[in-house]
Amino acid sequence: MSIHALVVETPSRRIVVDTGLGNDKQGRNVPTWNNRTTPFLETMAVAGFPPDSIDTVLCTHLHVDHVGWNTRLEGTQWVPTFAKARYVFGKAEI
């Protein structure tokens, strides 16, 4: 299975469409999706898209493989990964 996040850059916005699986998550039905430690954020930063540069996160739907990087573990607290972003979800999903 291949899971991705997509960055769309316009003249006025940097949008992440879906955020994939995320690190440090637990309780998922697919064992390899638990306790992940990937360089996702570092890879995005090297590509020119550090988390603070993202102003919109669009989640196509709210399955765990599409929202995993909405939050990240900082110490013992879960915090928004893209702290400056507006998160957009479909009304039916909420």
PyMOL Python script that loads the backbone (N, CA, C, O; Angstrom):
from pymol import cmd

cmd.read_pdbstr("""\
ATOM      1  N   MET A   1       0.851  -1.169   0.000  1.00  0.00           N
ATOM      2  CA  MET A   1       0.000   0.000   0.000  1.00  0.00           C
ATOM      3  C   MET A   1       0.899   1.234   0.000  1.00  0.00           C
ATOM      4  O   MET A   1       1.878   1.297   0.743  1.00  0.00           O
ATOM      5  N   SER A   2       0.571   2.181  -0.811  1.00  0.00           N
ATOM      6  CA  SER A   2       1.322   3.427  -0.887  1.00  0.00           C
ATOM      7  C   SER A   2       0.463   4.569  -0.357  1.00  0.00           C
ATOM      8  O   SER A   2      -0.662   4.773  -0.816  1.00  0.00           O
ATOM      9  N   ILE A   3       0.993   5.304   0.602  1.00  0.00           N
ATOM     10  CA  ILE A   3       0.245   6.389   1.237  1.00  0.00           C
ATOM     11  C   ILE A   3       1.026   7.679   1.052  1.00  0.00           C
ATOM     12  O   ILE A   3       2.233   7.719   1.293  1.00  0.00           O
ATOM     13  N   HIS A   4       0.346   8.729   0.626  1.00  0.00           N
ATOM     14  CA  HIS A   4       1.021   9.973   0.280  1.00  0.00           C
ATOM     15  C   HIS A   4       0.344  11.193   0.878  1.00  0.00           C
ATOM     16  O   HIS A   4      -0.823  11.165   1.270  1.00  0.00           O
ATOM     17  N   ALA A   5       1.120  12.263   0.931  1.00  0.00           N
ATOM     18  CA  ALA A   5       0.593  13.606   1.141  1.00  0.00           C
ATOM     19  C   ALA A   5       0.962  14.379  -0.115  1.00  0.00           C
ATOM     20  O   ALA A   5       2.012  14.138  -0.711  1.00  0.00           O
ATOM     21  N   LEU A   6       0.122  15.286  -0.507  1.00  0.00           N
ATOM     22  CA  LEU A   6       0.354  16.068  -1.718  1.00  0.00           C
ATOM     23  C   LEU A   6       0.398  17.542  -1.339  1.00  0.00           C
ATOM     24  O   LEU A   6      -0.478  18.026  -0.623  1.00  0.00           O
ATOM     25  N   VAL A   7       1.411  18.255  -1.813  1.00  0.00           N
ATOM     26  CA  VAL A   7       1.490  19.689  -1.590  1.00  0.00           C
ATOM     27  C   VAL A   7       1.096  20.395  -2.876  1.00  0.00           C
ATOM     28  O   VAL A   7       1.637  20.112  -3.945  1.00  0.00           O
ATOM     29  N   VAL A   8       0.147  21.316  -2.763  1.00  0.00           N
ATOM     30  CA  VAL A   8      -0.263  22.154  -3.886  1.00  0.00           C
ATOM     31  C   VAL A   8       0.167  23.580  -3.547  1.00  0.00           C
ATOM     32  O   VAL A   8      -0.233  24.134  -2.523  1.00  0.00           O
ATOM     33  N   GLU A   9       0.976  24.158  -4.409  1.00  0.00           N
ATOM     34  CA  GLU A   9       1.441  25.520  -4.185  1.00  0.00           C
ATOM     35  C   GLU A   9       0.839  26.431  -5.242  1.00  0.00           C
ATOM     36  O   GLU A   9       0.992  26.202  -6.442  1.00  0.00           O
ATOM     37  N   THR A  10       0.157  27.463  -4.779  1.00  0.00           N
ATOM     38  CA  THR A  10      -0.420  28.467  -5.672  1.00  0.00           C
ATOM     39  C   THR A  10       0.302  29.785  -5.388  1.00  0.00           C
ATOM     40  O   THR A  10       1.125  29.841  -4.474  1.00  0.00           O
ATOM     41  N   PRO A  11       0.020  30.829  -6.135  1.00  0.00           N
ATOM     42  CA  PRO A  11       0.668  32.109  -5.831  1.00  0.00           C
ATOM     43  C   PRO A  11       0.373  32.625  -4.419  1.00  0.00           C
ATOM     44  O   PRO A  11       1.147  33.409  -3.870  1.00  0.00           O
ATOM     45  N   SER A  12      -0.733  32.190  -3.838  1.00  0.00           N
ATOM     46  CA  SER A  12      -1.100  32.725  -2.521  1.00  0.00           C
ATOM     47  C   SER A  12      -1.233  31.675  -1.415  1.00  0.00           C
ATOM     48  O   SER A  12      -1.475  32.039  -0.265  1.00  0.00           O
ATOM     49  N   ARG A  13      -1.083  30.388  -1.727  1.00  0.00           N
ATOM     50  CA  ARG A  13      -1.308  29.351  -0.720  1.00  0.00           C
ATOM     51  C   ARG A  13      -0.326  28.196  -0.874  1.00  0.00           C
ATOM     52  O   ARG A  13       0.194  27.916  -1.954  1.00  0.00           O
ATOM     53  N   ARG A  14      -0.100  27.540   0.264  1.00  0.00           N
ATOM     54  CA  ARG A  14       0.597  26.251   0.303  1.00  0.00           C
ATOM     55  C   ARG A  14      -0.348  25.280   1.001  1.00  0.00           C
ATOM     56  O   ARG A  14      -0.619  25.395   2.196  1.00  0.00           O
ATOM     57  N   ILE A  15      -0.833  24.334   0.230  1.00  0.00           N
ATOM     58  CA  ILE A  15      -1.887  23.434   0.692  1.00  0.00           C
ATOM     59  C   ILE A  15      -1.341  22.007   0.757  1.00  0.00           C
ATOM     60  O   ILE A  15      -0.736  21.525  -0.200  1.00  0.00           O
ATOM     61  N   VAL A  16      -1.556  21.339   1.884  1.00  0.00           N
ATOM     62  CA  VAL A  16      -1.278  19.911   1.972  1.00  0.00           C
ATOM     63  C   VAL A  16      -2.615  19.202   1.840  1.00  0.00           C
ATOM     64  O   VAL A  16      -3.548  19.468   2.598  1.00  0.00           O
ATOM     65  N   VAL A  17      -2.701  18.294   0.870  1.00  0.00           N
ATOM     66  CA  VAL A  17      -3.905  17.490   0.684  1.00  0.00           C
ATOM     67  C   VAL A  17      -3.626  16.133   1.313  1.00  0.00           C
ATOM     68  O   VAL A  17      -2.769  15.379   0.852  1.00  0.00           O
ATOM     69  N   ASP A  18      -4.357  15.844   2.364  1.00  0.00           N
ATOM     70  CA  ASP A  18      -4.186  14.643   3.181  1.00  0.00           C
ATOM     71  C   ASP A  18      -2.776  14.626   3.776  1.00  0.00           C
ATOM     72  O   ASP A  18      -1.832  15.123   3.162  1.00  0.00           O
ATOM     73  N   THR A  19      -2.642  14.064   4.946  1.00  0.00           N
ATOM     74  CA  THR A  19      -1.354  14.118   5.631  1.00  0.00           C
ATOM     75  C   THR A  19      -0.760  12.746   5.916  1.00  0.00           C
ATOM     76  O   THR A  19       0.239  12.644   6.628  1.00  0.00           O
ATOM     77  N   GLY A  20      -1.356  11.690   5.374  1.00  0.00           N
ATOM     78  CA  GLY A  20      -0.751  10.373   5.524  1.00  0.00           C
ATOM     79  C   GLY A  20      -0.938   9.762   6.900  1.00  0.00           C
ATOM     80  O   GLY A  20      -1.960   9.975   7.552  1.00  0.00           O
ATOM     81  N   LEU A  21       0.057   8.999   7.336  1.00  0.00           N
ATOM     82  CA  LEU A  21      -0.076   8.184   8.548  1.00  0.00           C
ATOM     83  C   LEU A  21       0.391   8.849   9.830  1.00  0.00           C
ATOM     84  O   LEU A  21      -0.253   8.691  10.866  1.00  0.00           O
ATOM     85  N   GLY A  22       1.468   9.571   9.793  1.00  0.00           N
ATOM     86  CA  GLY A  22       1.995  10.189  11.002  1.00  0.00           C
ATOM     87  C   GLY A  22       2.850   9.252  11.822  1.00  0.00           C
ATOM     88  O   GLY A  22       2.730   8.031  11.719  1.00  0.00           O
ATOM     89  N   ASN A  23       3.711   9.828  12.635  1.00  0.00           N
ATOM     90  CA  ASN A  23       4.580   9.072  13.537  1.00  0.00           C
ATOM     91  C   ASN A  23       3.942   8.943  14.918  1.00  0.00           C
ATOM     92  O   ASN A  23       3.053   9.706  15.296  1.00  0.00           O
ATOM     93  N   ASP A  24       4.426   7.961  15.642  1.00  0.00           N
ATOM     94  CA  ASP A  24       4.107   7.789  17.068  1.00  0.00           C
ATOM     95  C   ASP A  24       2.661   7.418  17.373  1.00  0.00           C
ATOM     96  O   ASP A  24       2.296   7.333  18.545  1.00  0.00           O
ATOM     97  N   LYS A  25       1.839   7.198  16.379  1.00  0.00           N
ATOM     98  CA  LYS A  25       0.430   6.853  16.624  1.00  0.00           C
ATOM     99  C   LYS A  25       0.321   5.396  17.060  1.00  0.00           C
ATOM    100  O   LYS A  25       1.155   4.566  16.699  1.00  0.00           O
ATOM    101  N   GLN A  26      -0.708   5.098  17.832  1.00  0.00           N
ATOM    102  CA  GLN A  26      -0.935   3.738  18.301  1.00  0.00           C
ATOM    103  C   GLN A  26      -2.411   3.373  18.142  1.00  0.00           C
ATOM    104  O   GLN A  26      -3.256   4.237  17.911  1.00  0.00           O
ATOM    105  N   GLY A  27      -2.700   2.088  18.270  1.00  0.00           N
ATOM    106  CA  GLY A  27      -4.077   1.626  18.257  1.00  0.00           C
ATOM    107  C   GLY A  27      -4.683   1.480  16.879  1.00  0.00           C
ATOM    108  O   GLY A  27      -5.905   1.458  16.734  1.00  0.00           O
ATOM    109  N   ARG A  28      -3.850   1.382  15.877  1.00  0.00           N
ATOM    110  CA  ARG A  28      -4.366   1.222  14.512  1.00  0.00           C
ATOM    111  C   ARG A  28      -4.451  -0.249  14.159  1.00  0.00           C
ATOM    112  O   ARG A  28      -3.676  -1.065  14.657  1.00  0.00           O
ATOM    113  N   ASN A  29      -5.396  -0.578  13.297  1.00  0.00           N
ATOM    114  CA  ASN A  29      -5.645  -1.975  12.957  1.00  0.00           C
ATOM    115  C   ASN A  29      -4.547  -2.609  12.107  1.00  0.00           C
ATOM    116  O   ASN A  29      -4.434  -3.834  12.067  1.00  0.00           O
ATOM    117  N   VAL A  30      -3.749  -1.810  11.439  1.00  0.00           N
ATOM    118  CA  VAL A  30      -2.646  -2.332  10.631  1.00  0.00           C
ATOM    119  C   VAL A  30      -1.372  -2.172  11.460  1.00  0.00           C
ATOM    120  O   VAL A  30      -0.946  -1.044  11.708  1.00  0.00           O
ATOM    121  N   PRO A  31      -0.758  -3.269  11.891  1.00  0.00           N
ATOM    122  CA  PRO A  31       0.385  -3.180  12.812  1.00  0.00           C
ATOM    123  C   PRO A  31       1.511  -2.258  12.335  1.00  0.00           C
ATOM    124  O   PRO A  31       2.097  -1.550  13.154  1.00  0.00           O
ATOM    125  N   THR A  32       1.828  -2.244  11.051  1.00  0.00           N
ATOM    126  CA  THR A  32       2.926  -1.404  10.555  1.00  0.00           C
ATOM    127  C   THR A  32       2.592   0.086  10.582  1.00  0.00           C
ATOM    128  O   THR A  32       3.465   0.917  10.330  1.00  0.00           O
ATOM    129  N   TRP A  33       1.350   0.432  10.881  1.00  0.00           N
ATOM    130  CA  TRP A  33       0.952   1.836  10.977  1.00  0.00           C
ATOM    131  C   TRP A  33       1.133   2.382  12.396  1.00  0.00           C
ATOM    132  O   TRP A  33       0.960   3.579  12.623  1.00  0.00           O
ATOM    133  N   ASN A  34       1.475   1.523  13.341  1.00  0.00           N
ATOM    134  CA  ASN A  34       1.666   1.919  14.729  1.00  0.00           C
ATOM    135  C   ASN A  34       3.135   2.257  15.003  1.00  0.00           C
ATOM    136  O   ASN A  34       4.039   1.638  14.441  1.00  0.00           O
ATOM    137  N   ASN A  35       3.356   3.231  15.860  1.00  0.00           N
ATOM    138  CA  ASN A  35       4.695   3.592  16.324  1.00  0.00           C
ATOM    139  C   ASN A  35       5.680   3.877  15.193  1.00  0.00           C
ATOM    140  O   ASN A  35       6.850   3.502  15.273  1.00  0.00           O
ATOM    141  N   ARG A  36       5.213   4.529  14.160  1.00  0.00           N
ATOM    142  CA  ARG A  36       6.079   4.847  13.024  1.00  0.00           C
ATOM    143  C   ARG A  36       7.092   5.931  13.407  1.00  0.00           C
ATOM    144  O   ARG A  36       6.812   6.792  14.241  1.00  0.00           O
ATOM    145  N   THR A  37       8.244   5.872  12.798  1.00  0.00           N
ATOM    146  CA  THR A  37       9.276   6.893  12.967  1.00  0.00           C
ATOM    147  C   THR A  37       9.870   7.172  11.592  1.00  0.00           C
ATOM    148  O   THR A  37      10.890   6.597  11.212  1.00  0.00           O
ATOM    149  N   THR A  38       9.226   8.048  10.864  1.00  0.00           N
ATOM    150  CA  THR A  38       9.669   8.364   9.508  1.00  0.00           C
ATOM    151  C   THR A  38      10.175   9.806   9.450  1.00  0.00           C
ATOM    152  O   THR A  38       9.846  10.614  10.319  1.00  0.00           O
ATOM    153  N   PRO A  39      10.973  10.130   8.432  1.00  0.00           N
ATOM    154  CA  PRO A  39      11.481  11.500   8.285  1.00  0.00           C
ATOM    155  C   PRO A  39      10.539  12.391   7.465  1.00  0.00           C
ATOM    156  O   PRO A  39      11.003  13.276   6.747  1.00  0.00           O
ATOM    157  N   PHE A  40       9.247  12.172   7.562  1.00  0.00           N
ATOM    158  CA  PHE A  40       8.274  12.889   6.736  1.00  0.00           C
ATOM    159  C   PHE A  40       8.455  14.411   6.810  1.00  0.00           C
ATOM    160  O   PHE A  40       8.561  15.070   5.775  1.00  0.00           O
ATOM    161  N   LEU A  41       8.491  14.966   8.012  1.00  0.00           N
ATOM    162  CA  LEU A  41       8.603  16.424   8.150  1.00  0.00           C
ATOM    163  C   LEU A  41       9.946  16.928   7.652  1.00  0.00           C
ATOM    164  O   LEU A  41      10.015  17.989   7.031  1.00  0.00           O
ATOM    165  N   GLU A  42      10.998  16.196   7.909  1.00  0.00           N
ATOM    166  CA  GLU A  42      12.316  16.575   7.423  1.00  0.00           C
ATOM    167  C   GLU A  42      12.363  16.549   5.901  1.00  0.00           C
ATOM    168  O   GLU A  42      12.943  17.437   5.277  1.00  0.00           O
ATOM    169  N   THR A  43      11.756  15.536   5.311  1.00  0.00           N
ATOM    170  CA  THR A  43      11.712  15.421   3.848  1.00  0.00           C
ATOM    171  C   THR A  43      10.937  16.588   3.244  1.00  0.00           C
ATOM    172  O   THR A  43      11.347  17.160   2.234  1.00  0.00           O
ATOM    173  N   MET A  44       9.816  16.935   3.870  1.00  0.00           N
ATOM    174  CA  MET A  44       9.049  18.094   3.381  1.00  0.00           C
ATOM    175  C   MET A  44       9.884  19.370   3.465  1.00  0.00           C
ATOM    176  O   MET A  44       9.876  20.178   2.537  1.00  0.00           O
ATOM    177  N   ALA A  45      10.601  19.554   4.568  1.00  0.00           N
ATOM    178  CA  ALA A  45      11.418  20.763   4.746  1.00  0.00           C
ATOM    179  C   ALA A  45      12.534  20.826   3.707  1.00  0.00           C
ATOM    180  O   ALA A  45      12.796  21.889   3.145  1.00  0.00           O
ATOM    181  N   VAL A  46      13.185  19.711   3.450  1.00  0.00           N
ATOM    182  CA  VAL A  46      14.251  19.671   2.441  1.00  0.00           C
ATOM    183  C   VAL A  46      13.689  20.001   1.056  1.00  0.00           C
ATOM    184  O   VAL A  46      14.369  20.615   0.234  1.00  0.00           O
ATOM    185  N   ALA A  47      12.450  19.591   0.806  1.00  0.00           N
ATOM    186  CA  ALA A  47      11.797  19.890  -0.476  1.00  0.00           C
ATOM    187  C   ALA A  47      11.325  21.339  -0.564  1.00  0.00           C
ATOM    188  O   ALA A  47      10.818  21.770  -1.599  1.00  0.00           O
ATOM    189  N   GLY A  48      11.493  22.089   0.527  1.00  0.00           N
ATOM    190  CA  GLY A  48      11.110  23.506   0.520  1.00  0.00           C
ATOM    191  C   GLY A  48       9.767  23.804   1.154  1.00  0.00           C
ATOM    192  O   GLY A  48       9.230  24.901   1.001  1.00  0.00           O
ATOM    193  N   PHE A  49       9.223  22.826   1.869  1.00  0.00           N
ATOM    194  CA  PHE A  49       7.912  22.993   2.484  1.00  0.00           C
ATOM    195  C   PHE A  49       7.948  22.692   3.983  1.00  0.00           C
ATOM    196  O   PHE A  49       7.359  21.703   4.419  1.00  0.00           O
ATOM    197  N   PRO A  50       8.624  23.518   4.778  1.00  0.00           N
ATOM    198  CA  PRO A  50       8.614  23.274   6.224  1.00  0.00           C
ATOM    199  C   PRO A  50       7.207  23.444   6.780  1.00  0.00           C
ATOM    200  O   PRO A  50       6.406  24.184   6.209  1.00  0.00           O
ATOM    201  N   PRO A  51       6.893  22.771   7.883  1.00  0.00           N
ATOM    202  CA  PRO A  51       5.528  22.804   8.419  1.00  0.00           C
ATOM    203  C   PRO A  51       4.963  24.210   8.619  1.00  0.00           C
ATOM    204  O   PRO A  51       3.777  24.426   8.369  1.00  0.00           O
ATOM    205  N   ASP A  52       5.776  25.172   9.063  1.00  0.00           N
ATOM    206  CA  ASP A  52       5.268  26.531   9.297  1.00  0.00           C
ATOM    207  C   ASP A  52       4.942  27.285   8.019  1.00  0.00           C
ATOM    208  O   ASP A  52       4.340  28.358   8.072  1.00  0.00           O
ATOM    209  N   SER A  53       5.332  26.737   6.865  1.00  0.00           N
ATOM    210  CA  SER A  53       5.024  27.410   5.596  1.00  0.00           C
ATOM    211  C   SER A  53       3.694  26.951   5.008  1.00  0.00           C
ATOM    212  O   SER A  53       3.234  27.509   4.011  1.00  0.00           O
ATOM    213  N   ILE A  54       3.076  25.944   5.612  1.00  0.00           N
ATOM    214  CA  ILE A  54       1.794  25.409   5.122  1.00  0.00           C
ATOM    215  C   ILE A  54       0.662  26.216   5.743  1.00  0.00           C
ATOM    216  O   ILE A  54       0.586  26.344   6.965  1.00  0.00           O
ATOM    217  N   ASP A  55      -0.224  26.765   4.900  1.00  0.00           N
ATOM    218  CA  ASP A  55      -1.322  27.573   5.443  1.00  0.00           C
ATOM    219  C   ASP A  55      -2.691  26.915   5.332  1.00  0.00           C
ATOM    220  O   ASP A  55      -3.671  27.426   5.875  1.00  0.00           O
ATOM    221  N   THR A  56      -2.766  25.778   4.628  1.00  0.00           N
ATOM    222  CA  THR A  56      -4.035  25.061   4.503  1.00  0.00           C
ATOM    223  C   THR A  56      -3.768  23.559   4.489  1.00  0.00           C
ATOM    224  O   THR A  56      -2.858  23.089   3.806  1.00  0.00           O
ATOM    225  N   VAL A  57      -4.556  22.822   5.236  1.00  0.00           N
ATOM    226  CA  VAL A  57      -4.531  21.360   5.178  1.00  0.00           C
ATOM    227  C   VAL A  57      -5.934  20.928   4.778  1.00  0.00           C
ATOM    228  O   VAL A  57      -6.907  21.240   5.465  1.00  0.00           O
ATOM    229  N   LEU A  58      -6.032  20.212   3.672  1.00  0.00           N
ATOM    230  CA  LEU A  58      -7.308  19.712   3.177  1.00  0.00           C
ATOM    231  C   LEU A  58      -7.331  18.199   3.351  1.00  0.00           C
ATOM    232  O   LEU A  58      -6.519  17.486   2.760  1.00  0.00           O
ATOM    233  N   CYS A  59      -8.250  17.722   4.150  1.00  0.00           N
ATOM    234  CA  CYS A  59      -8.407  16.277   4.349  1.00  0.00           C
ATOM    235  C   CYS A  59      -9.580  15.807   3.505  1.00  0.00           C
ATOM    236  O   CYS A  59     -10.717  16.227   3.720  1.00  0.00           O
ATOM    237  N   THR A  60      -9.301  14.934   2.546  1.00  0.00           N
ATOM    238  CA  THR A  60     -10.361  14.463   1.654  1.00  0.00           C
ATOM    239  C   THR A  60     -11.376  13.621   2.403  1.00  0.00           C
ATOM    240  O   THR A  60     -12.563  13.630   2.077  1.00  0.00           O
ATOM    241  N   HIS A  61     -10.906  12.889   3.412  1.00  0.00           N
ATOM    242  CA  HIS A  61     -11.780  12.155   4.312  1.00  0.00           C
ATOM    243  C   HIS A  61     -10.978  11.809   5.557  1.00  0.00           C
ATOM    244  O   HIS A  61      -9.756  11.958   5.564  1.00  0.00           O
ATOM    245  N   LEU A  62     -11.637  11.356   6.595  1.00  0.00           N
ATOM    246  CA  LEU A  62     -10.991  11.247   7.890  1.00  0.00           C
ATOM    247  C   LEU A  62     -10.619   9.821   8.290  1.00  0.00           C
ATOM    248  O   LEU A  62     -10.817   9.427   9.439  1.00  0.00           O
ATOM    249  N   HIS A  63     -10.087   9.053   7.355  1.00  0.00           N
ATOM    250  CA  HIS A  63      -9.512   7.756   7.698  1.00  0.00           C
ATOM    251  C   HIS A  63      -8.104   7.982   8.230  1.00  0.00           C
ATOM    252  O   HIS A  63      -7.469   8.979   7.889  1.00  0.00           O
ATOM    253  N   VAL A  64      -7.605   7.064   9.067  1.00  0.00           N
ATOM    254  CA  VAL A  64      -6.307   7.258   9.721  1.00  0.00           C
ATOM    255  C   VAL A  64      -5.152   7.413   8.747  1.00  0.00           C
ATOM    256  O   VAL A  64      -4.154   8.055   9.076  1.00  0.00           O
ATOM    257  N   ASP A  65      -5.265   6.839   7.553  1.00  0.00           N
ATOM    258  CA  ASP A  65      -4.170   6.954   6.586  1.00  0.00           C
ATOM    259  C   ASP A  65      -4.230   8.255   5.790  1.00  0.00           C
ATOM    260  O   ASP A  65      -3.438   8.452   4.868  1.00  0.00           O
ATOM    261  N   HIS A  66      -5.147   9.131   6.132  1.00  0.00           N
ATOM    262  CA  HIS A  66      -5.262  10.435   5.467  1.00  0.00           C
ATOM    263  C   HIS A  66      -5.073  11.601   6.429  1.00  0.00           C
ATOM    264  O   HIS A  66      -4.962  12.745   5.988  1.00  0.00           O
ATOM    265  N   VAL A  67      -5.034  11.338   7.731  1.00  0.00           N
ATOM    266  CA  VAL A  67      -4.970  12.435   8.715  1.00  0.00           C
ATOM    267  C   VAL A  67      -3.834  12.285   9.730  1.00  0.00           C
ATOM    268  O   VAL A  67      -3.765  13.049  10.693  1.00  0.00           O
ATOM    269  N   GLY A  68      -2.957  11.324   9.528  1.00  0.00           N
ATOM    270  CA  GLY A  68      -1.966  10.993  10.549  1.00  0.00           C
ATOM    271  C   GLY A  68      -1.021  12.108  10.944  1.00  0.00           C
ATOM    272  O   GLY A  68      -0.606  12.192  12.100  1.00  0.00           O
ATOM    273  N   TRP A  69      -0.677  12.967   9.996  1.00  0.00           N
ATOM    274  CA  TRP A  69       0.217  14.073  10.325  1.00  0.00           C
ATOM    275  C   TRP A  69      -0.538  15.341  10.670  1.00  0.00           C
ATOM    276  O   TRP A  69       0.070  16.410  10.716  1.00  0.00           O
ATOM    277  N   ASN A  70      -1.819  15.268  10.911  1.00  0.00           N
ATOM    278  CA  ASN A  70      -2.529  16.457  11.400  1.00  0.00           C
ATOM    279  C   ASN A  70      -1.976  16.865  12.760  1.00  0.00           C
ATOM    280  O   ASN A  70      -1.965  18.044  13.113  1.00  0.00           O
ATOM    281  N   THR A  71      -1.518  15.871  13.518  1.00  0.00           N
ATOM    282  CA  THR A  71      -0.903  16.147  14.818  1.00  0.00           C
ATOM    283  C   THR A  71       0.424  15.409  14.905  1.00  0.00           C
ATOM    284  O   THR A  71       0.668  14.429  14.202  1.00  0.00           O
ATOM    285  N   ARG A  72       1.271  15.918  15.793  1.00  0.00           N
ATOM    286  CA  ARG A  72       2.547  15.255  16.050  1.00  0.00           C
ATOM    287  C   ARG A  72       2.797  15.298  17.555  1.00  0.00           C
ATOM    288  O   ARG A  72       2.309  16.180  18.262  1.00  0.00           O
ATOM    289  N   LEU A  73       3.559  14.333  18.015  1.00  0.00           N
ATOM    290  CA  LEU A  73       3.868  14.239  19.431  1.00  0.00           C
ATOM    291  C   LEU A  73       5.067  15.127  19.751  1.00  0.00           C
ATOM    292  O   LEU A  73       6.153  14.960  19.195  1.00  0.00           O
ATOM    293  N   GLU A  74       4.844  16.066  20.652  1.00  0.00           N
ATOM    294  CA  GLU A  74       5.905  16.957  21.116  1.00  0.00           C
ATOM    295  C   GLU A  74       6.026  16.747  22.627  1.00  0.00           C
ATOM    296  O   GLU A  74       5.216  17.255  23.403  1.00  0.00           O
ATOM    297  N   GLY A  75       7.043  15.997  23.027  1.00  0.00           N
ATOM    298  CA  GLY A  75       7.136  15.597  24.433  1.00  0.00           C
ATOM    299  C   GLY A  75       6.019  14.627  24.760  1.00  0.00           C
ATOM    300  O   GLY A  75       5.982  13.511  24.239  1.00  0.00           O
ATOM    301  N   THR A  76       5.104  15.053  25.625  1.00  0.00           N
ATOM    302  CA  THR A  76       3.952  14.206  25.975  1.00  0.00           C
ATOM    303  C   THR A  76       2.639  14.770  25.430  1.00  0.00           C
ATOM    304  O   THR A  76       1.568  14.243  25.727  1.00  0.00           O
ATOM    305  N   GLN A  77       2.717  15.832  24.639  1.00  0.00           N
ATOM    306  CA  GLN A  77       1.522  16.505  24.121  1.00  0.00           C
ATOM    307  C   GLN A  77       1.381  16.301  22.613  1.00  0.00           C
ATOM    308  O   GLN A  77       2.369  16.338  21.879  1.00  0.00           O
ATOM    309  N   TRP A  78       0.147  16.087  22.158  1.00  0.00           N
ATOM    310  CA  TRP A  78      -0.143  16.067  20.729  1.00  0.00           C
ATOM    311  C   TRP A  78      -0.451  17.503  20.308  1.00  0.00           C
ATOM    312  O   TRP A  78      -1.323  18.152  20.886  1.00  0.00           O
ATOM    313  N   VAL A  79       0.258  17.987  19.312  1.00  0.00           N
ATOM    314  CA  VAL A  79       0.105  19.365  18.847  1.00  0.00           C
ATOM    315  C   VAL A  79      -0.146  19.360  17.345  1.00  0.00           C
ATOM    316  O   VAL A  79       0.212  18.399  16.664  1.00  0.00           O
ATOM    317  N   PRO A  80      -0.758  20.423  16.816  1.00  0.00           N
ATOM    318  CA  PRO A  80      -0.940  20.498  15.356  1.00  0.00           C
ATOM    319  C   PRO A  80       0.415  20.503  14.656  1.00  0.00           C
ATOM    320  O   PRO A  80       1.321  21.236  15.052  1.00  0.00           O
ATOM    321  N   THR A  81       0.549  19.700  13.637  1.00  0.00           N
ATOM    322  CA  THR A  81       1.792  19.655  12.869  1.00  0.00           C
ATOM    323  C   THR A  81       1.976  20.932  12.073  1.00  0.00           C
ATOM    324  O   THR A  81       3.073  21.488  12.013  1.00  0.00           O
ATOM    325  N   PHE A  82       0.909  21.386  11.472  1.00  0.00           N
ATOM    326  CA  PHE A  82       0.949  22.591  10.635  1.00  0.00           C
ATOM    327  C   PHE A  82       0.229  23.692  11.407  1.00  0.00           C
ATOM    328  O   PHE A  82      -0.924  24.018  11.123  1.00  0.00           O
ATOM    329  N   ALA A  83       0.922  24.255  12.381  1.00  0.00           N
ATOM    330  CA  ALA A  83       0.309  25.151  13.370  1.00  0.00           C
ATOM    331  C   ALA A  83      -0.284  26.419  12.763  1.00  0.00           C
ATOM    332  O   ALA A  83      -1.207  26.998  13.336  1.00  0.00           O
ATOM    333  N   LYS A  84       0.223  26.859  11.625  1.00  0.00           N
ATOM    334  CA  LYS A  84      -0.285  28.088  11.013  1.00  0.00           C
ATOM    335  C   LYS A  84      -1.380  27.816   9.982  1.00  0.00           C
ATOM    336  O   LYS A  84      -1.885  28.742   9.346  1.00  0.00           O
ATOM    337  N   ALA A  85      -1.740  26.555   9.823  1.00  0.00           N
ATOM    338  CA  ALA A  85      -2.683  26.174   8.767  1.00  0.00           C
ATOM    339  C   ALA A  85      -4.126  26.184   9.237  1.00  0.00           C
ATOM    340  O   ALA A  85      -4.431  25.969  10.410  1.00  0.00           O
ATOM    341  N   ARG A  86      -4.987  26.436   8.292  1.00  0.00           N
ATOM    342  CA  ARG A  86      -6.428  26.230   8.470  1.00  0.00           C
ATOM    343  C   ARG A  86      -6.700  24.808   7.993  1.00  0.00           C
ATOM    344  O   ARG A  86      -6.321  24.440   6.881  1.00  0.00           O
ATOM    345  N   TYR A  87      -7.348  24.021   8.823  1.00  0.00           N
ATOM    346  CA  TYR A  87      -7.668  22.634   8.465  1.00  0.00           C
ATOM    347  C   TYR A  87      -9.084  22.593   7.893  1.00  0.00           C
ATOM    348  O   TYR A  87     -10.022  23.129   8.483  1.00  0.00           O
ATOM    349  N   VAL A  88      -9.222  21.945   6.730  1.00  0.00           N
ATOM    350  CA  VAL A  88     -10.504  21.903   6.025  1.00  0.00           C
ATOM    351  C   VAL A  88     -10.930  20.438   5.895  1.00  0.00           C
ATOM    352  O   VAL A  88     -10.178  19.584   5.423  1.00  0.00           O
ATOM    353  N   PHE A  89     -12.180  20.182   6.336  1.00  0.00           N
ATOM    354  CA  PHE A  89     -12.763  18.841   6.268  1.00  0.00           C
ATOM    355  C   PHE A  89     -14.137  18.965   5.632  1.00  0.00           C
ATOM    356  O   PHE A  89     -14.773  20.017   5.705  1.00  0.00           O
ATOM    357  N   GLY A  90     -14.594  17.881   5.005  1.00  0.00           N
ATOM    358  CA  GLY A  90     -15.963  17.858   4.517  1.00  0.00           C
ATOM    359  C   GLY A  90     -16.941  17.819   5.669  1.00  0.00           C
ATOM    360  O   GLY A  90     -16.691  17.147   6.670  1.00  0.00           O
ATOM    361  N   LYS A  91     -18.043  18.521   5.549  1.00  0.00           N
ATOM    362  CA  LYS A  91     -19.034  18.598   6.616  1.00  0.00           C
ATOM    363  C   LYS A  91     -19.540  17.215   7.034  1.00  0.00           C
ATOM    364  O   LYS A  91     -19.729  16.954   8.222  1.00  0.00           O
ATOM    365  N   ALA A  92     -19.757  16.336   6.062  1.00  0.00           N
ATOM    366  CA  ALA A  92     -20.250  14.992   6.378  1.00  0.00           C
ATOM    367  C   ALA A  92     -19.239  14.193   7.203  1.00  0.00           C
ATOM    368  O   ALA A  92     -19.627  13.311   7.968  1.00  0.00           O
ATOM    369  N   GLU A  93     -17.973  14.489   7.057  1.00  0.00           N
ATOM    370  CA  GLU A  93     -16.933  13.784   7.806  1.00  0.00           C
ATOM    371  C   GLU A  93     -16.914  14.167   9.270  1.00  0.00           C
ATOM    372  O   GLU A  93     -16.603  13.332  10.119  1.00  0.00           O
ATOM    373  N   ILE A  94     -17.237  15.400   9.582  1.00  0.00           N
ATOM    374  CA  ILE A  94     -17.193  15.851  10.967  1.00  0.00           C
ATOM    375  C   ILE A  94     -18.372  15.284  11.730  1.00  0.00           C
ATOM    376  O   ILE A  94     -18.519  15.547  12.923  1.00  0.00           O
TER     377      ILE A  94
END
""", "prot")
cmd.dss("prot")
cmd.show_as("cartoon", "prot")
cmd.util.cbc("prot")
cmd.orient("prot")
